[in-house]
């Protein structure tokens, strides 16, 4: 059961990106090449989503709120097994 929750947590940002890519113009004009969205889809989906939010909602202007949001997104992407819990040794 915990593996199912981890799988859903890892798949959800990617499903959202696929939906936005195919059904909206959310990623249009954000990146110059196709390489960055592909790398973001594979390695850092939450950071890629936040970057596009900043680009679309705040016209690419980075302030304190946007930087804090990006730091949180990077921490989420880099966290080793965010659903993993430490077991106590008996």
Buried (B, 14 or more C-beta within 10 A) or exposed (E): EEEEEEEEEEEEBBEBBEEBBEEEEBBEEBBEEEEBBEEBBEEBBBBBBBBBBBBBEEEEEEEEEBEEBBEEBBEBBEEEEEEEEEEEEE
